[in-house]
Amino acid sequence: MTSPHVPRGSLAPLFEPRAIAIYGASSDPTKIGGRPLDFLKGSGFDGALFPVLGNALLLVAGTISNFSNNRIPAPLEKPKKINWFHLWLFVVIYLVAIIISELSARQHWQQERLAHLFENFYRFGAIVFGGGQALLPLMLTLGLIVWNLINAAILEGADVFVANEGLIKQLPTPLSVHVYRLVWRQMILFAHNIVIFVVIAIIFPKPWNWADLSVIPALLLITLNCVWVALCFGILSTRYRDISPLLFSLVQLLFFMTPIIWNNNTLHQQGADRWAKIVELNPLLHYLEIVRAPLLGDPQHLRHWAVVIGLTVIGWTVALIAMRQYRARVPYWV
């Protein structure tokens, strides 16, 4: 009840209380729970202090509230509409820039260099700065670095045995050695490229925490997947030489379907939730997210790790079966 000396609606009882009850505190100043009371007394509070012990009650109340459906409703945001005029304007200017750049190269214009500079700056400037929150420099840089590793494992892995035809026919080495050499070379290139991300991270700093160290097992998983991908596609492309060009076209398509230069969250913000679910079917998305999310400070989702681990187990099972069945035939196929 409000004191008769205090007007109703006054905040004086809150800021100048005559007594304070502290739930979960202890009357023993030597315990952690007794520190709030000791601090209030040391700060000059001369009112009554009542420590209320109720750990069991607090646990029960917290459990009930955790399973309660009475949540604070999230504010409803209207889906953002796509301004198609700006998109088509970008496409038209981009096409005109390409045509002018190509004509200047073929006809040797005096302003050829200027045309090339405009076309390049317009293209890369639109990628880095034109996408707002969808195309941040950190996300774009890291996405391209990880993509280069995955891209090399697929495309160079498809030609790994054909490219080492002489060594395979002349030296009695295991076929997996050529795959290990390929993956090791790509990991060295990845280590060189990650320096670019470090520089960008210094320019655009972000808060770091211990959860970011999950990028280490993520890189180990990607390395394991690079090995089995190179083994499987290497054997398949050695037997069927038309597979390699098809993989090149497929990888180009996957580049635009994978959120490398765009963000999956943008689809949700624009109300395209159905397309966001379709994008989740792309396995490369999950490989990218387990590396990019920790380094960008984004929340990490268990489903990405589950998909990558599952694909790792399945892929290595297929690779081991393929090596057992076709290991002896590869030297004849090359």
N, C-alpha and C positions, 0 to 999 in steps of 0.2 A: 504494500500500500504506500501511497505517497504521503510524506510527512506534511502536517498542516502548515508548517513554516516554509515549505517549498512549493512554489506555484506548480500547478499541473503542466506537464510538458517540458519542464526544465531539465537540463542536462547536468545540473549540479550533482545529483546522486551518482552519476556515472563517473565524473571527473574528480569529485571530492567526496568519496564514500566514507561513511563512519565505520564500516566493517567490510571485510573482504573474505569470501569463501573460495578456496582454491581446490578444485577437484583434482585428485590424484597426488596432492602434495603430502608431505610427511612432517610431523612435528619434530623429528630428529634432524638437527642442523648438519650432522655428519654425513647424511645420505643425500643422494642427488635430489630426491623429492623435497628435501628440506631447504634447498637453496633459494627457491622463490620467497619463502617466509623470511629467511635470513637477509635477503636482499631488500625486502620491503622495510624491515626493521632498521637496517643500516641506512636506508634512504630517508629516514625520519618519519615514516608512517606510524602514528601513535594510536590508530584505531584497533579494533578487535580483528584477529586473524583466525580463520577456521579451516584447518586442513581437512579435506574430505577424501577418505580412502575408499576406492571402489573399483579396483582393477577388473574384477569379475564382471561387475555391472557395465563397465566401459567396454569390455570385450563383447558382451552380449549385445549391447546397443549398437556397436560398430558392425557386428555380423548381420543384425536385422536391417540396418540401414544400407548395407552393401547389397543385399538381395531385394531391396525395396524398389518398386517401379516408380516411385515418386521422385523423379529426377528433375533437375532444372531444365526446362525445355530449351533446346538450342535455337538461337535466332534463325529464322527462315530467310535465306538469301535467294532472291530471284535469279534464275539462270541468266548469265550474261550473254547477250546476243552478239553473234559474230558480224562484224561490219564487213560485208562482202565487197563493198565498194573499195575499201582500202586494200583488200586482198587482190582483187583484180587489177587495181592500179599498180600494185607491186609487180604482178606478173607481166603486165604490158610493158612497164619501164624496163624490167629485167630482160624481156625478149628483145626489145629495141636495143638495149645495151649489148646483148650478145651479137645481134646482127651487125651493128656498127663496128664492134670489135673484130668480128670475122672479116668484114669487108675491108677494114683498114689493114688487116694482115695480108689479105690476098692482093689488094691493089696498091700496097705500099704507100699509104697516105703519109703526109708529113706529120700529122697529129696521131700517128699510130700508137705511140706510147701513151699519149693522153687517153685515147679510147680504151686501151687495155687497163689503165689505172682506174678509170671510172667504173668499168665493168667489174673489176675485182673488188674495189672498195664498196661498191653498191651491194654486191652479193654477200661478202663477209660482214659488212656493216649491218645489213638486215638480219643476218643470223645472230650476231652477238648482241646488238642493241635494239633490234626491232621487235623482239618478242617479249619485252617487259620481264615479268617475273618468270616466264616460261623458259627463257633462254639466258640465264645468268652465265657470266664468264666461267665461274667455278664448275658449274654443272656441265657446260659445253666442253670445257677442257678435259675434265675427268672422263666424261662419256666417250669422247673421241679416243683417249688413251686406252681405255679398256676395250673399246671396239676394235682398235687396231690389233690388239692381242688376239681377240676372238676371230677376227677376220683372217689373220695370218694362219691360225690353227686350222681353219677350214680350207682356205684356198691353197696355201703352201703345203698343207698336209695332204691335199689331194694329189699333189705332184711329187711327194717326198720320195717315193720309190722309183718313179720314172727319172727324176733328176739325179738319183744316185745309181743309175743303171750300171756304170762301170765298176763301182765299189761292190755292188751286190753280186755281180758275176765273177769278180776276180778275188774278193776277200771273203773268207768263210765267217762273216760276222753276223750276229743276230739281227733280224730286221728291225727290232725295236730300237737298236742303237741309232739308226738314222732318224727315228722319230724323236728320241731323246735329244739328239743334236739340234733338231729343228726347234723343239720347245725351249731348250736352254738358250738358243740364240734369240728367240722372241722374248724371253724373260729378261735378257740383258738389254734389249731394245726398250722393253717396258720400263726398266729401271732408269734408263736414260731419259725417257719421255716423262716420267713422273716428276722429274726436276722442274718441268714447265708448270705442273700443278702446284708445286711448292712455291714457285715465284708468284703465281696468281693468288695463292692462299695468303701470301704476305701482303699483297696489294689489297685483297678483299678478305680481311681477317674474320674468323668465326670462333666462337667459344668451343674449346675442346674438352672432352671428358673421357673416362676410362672405357666407356662403351665403344669409342672409336677404334679401340684395339681389335675389335672383331674383324677389321679389314684383313688382319694377318691370316686367320683361318679361311677367310673368303678367297684370298689370293691362292692359298694352297688348294682349295677346291677347284678353282678355275684352272690351275696348272694341271691337276689330275684330269680334268675334263678335256683340256687341250691334247693330252696324250692319247686318250681313247678316240677322240674325234679324228686326229691325224692317222691313227692306225686303221680305223674303219673306212674313212674316205680314201686313204691311200691304197688299201687293198681293192676297194670298189673301182676307183679310177684307173688303177693299173689293169684290171680285167676289162673294163669298159671305158675306153678313152674319151667317149662323148660326155662322160659325167662331169669332167672338169669345167667345160664352158657353161654347162647348165648350172653348176654350183656358183659360178661367177655372177650369172644373172639373178639367181636366187638370193645371194648375199646382198646384192645391190637393193633388191626389193625389201629384204629384212632390215636394211639400214634405215629406210624411211618408216618402216612399221615399228621400229624399236625407239623408245623415248630417249634419243641421244641429243638431238638439237631441239627437242621440245619436251615438255613435262607432262606426265600422266595426270597430275592434279589439275592441269588446265582443262582437261576434258570434263572433270566433275564440276568445275567452276562455271563452265559454259553450258551445263545441263546435258552433256552428252554422256550420261552414265552408261548407256548401252554400249557405246563404242569403247568406253574405258574397260568394260568387262571383256570385250573381244580382244583388246590389247593384252589382257592378262594371259591369253592363250599362247602368246609368243614366249617361248622358253628363254630367249635371249634377254628379255626384260628382267627375269629373275636373276640371271647371272650378273647383269649390270647393276641391279639394285643392291645386292649384298656387298658390293665394293663401294658403290657411290654413296649410298645412304650413310654409312659411318663417317666417311670423310667430309660429307656436306652437313653433318649434324642433323639429318632428317630422322624421323622415327623409323626404327627397323621392324619389319613385319616377319613373323615366324613363317608365313606361307612361302616367302621367297627362299628361305633356307631349306624348307621341306622339299620344294620342287627341285632345287639344285642338288640336294643330297640324293633324292630319289633318281634323278636323271644320271647322277654319277654312278650309282650302283647298277642301274640298267645298262648304261653305256659300257662300263667295264666288263659286265657279263657278256654283252654282245662282242666286245673286242677280243676277249679271251677265247670265245668260241670261234670267231673268225680266224684268229691266229692259229688255233689248233687245227682248223680244217684246211686253211689255204696258205700256210706259211711256206710249205715246200713248193707251191706252184708259182709264187711271185717271181722267182728268178727266171722262169720260163715265160711269164707274161710280159716282163719288161723288155 
